[in-house]
Amino acid sequence: MANLGMMGIMLFVIFLLILIVLVGFGVSGFRGAVWVPTFGRDVEAMLDDVKLRPGELFVELGCGDGRMLVAAAKRGAKVVGYEINPVLWLVATVRTLRHRTVRVRLGDLWLQDLSQADVVMTFLMQRFMLRLETKLQKELHPGARFATYVFTLPNKKAKIARHHWWVYQY
């Protein structure tokens, strides 16, 4: 009898974990993008193109597994990553633990204030880029830079255009 009770608890916990994973990945697709990692060779090149300097505030909207956050921290930036998927938030949090200048926040990118950011990076689907362009126009200060991976802003001309990413100046 006790084994059946323990088995039921284990099945319930497994069910909850699967549900959290499915909901996390599903919600992220509806709010910005499903997770697809940035190619490793592109991470450093993108940071070069945005001219990230030590002490600047680097914000990644939809930080996924945290690889970009770590690279920005290694350049001396203050780093904040936002992730709506609790599984990826946990992965990014663990990945960035040894970097004291990194904060990974569980939250919706659309609700974040970007007014203090010097550099913002994201990898969203094209259907969200017009909305993001409006948000950036309202919130980014003059001189701030924005980099987008794979998908472009619809109405703003990029300062730098590469094969996989674009950099915009505000």
C-alpha angles and dihedrals in degrees: 000000000000090000091056090052092049091046090052092051091049092049090049092051091048090049091051092049092050090047092051091051094048095045092045094053092040095051093048090056091054095045101043120321145332112255117273115160122241111246108261093231090056097053097074093038091054091050089050091052094051088048093228109198131197112274095022120126111247116192124189117196106210098010096188111186094356099246093131091047091055093048091050092048091052087059091057099257127143102243135203124177125189121204128172096192108086093207093054091041088058092047092049092045092053092043092054099042095109093053109083094193094059126092120183113198127196102224152105113281091218091064097052125104110231098181094110096046120112093187128022123188131185145163104208130154118264094250089068098046098090090053090047092048089056091049093049093048090054098042113030118091123230110282095027116132129217126198125191126191120221097338126069136216107258101222107026125081114234119237089209124024120190132170094270106015146038131208122208129193122217 
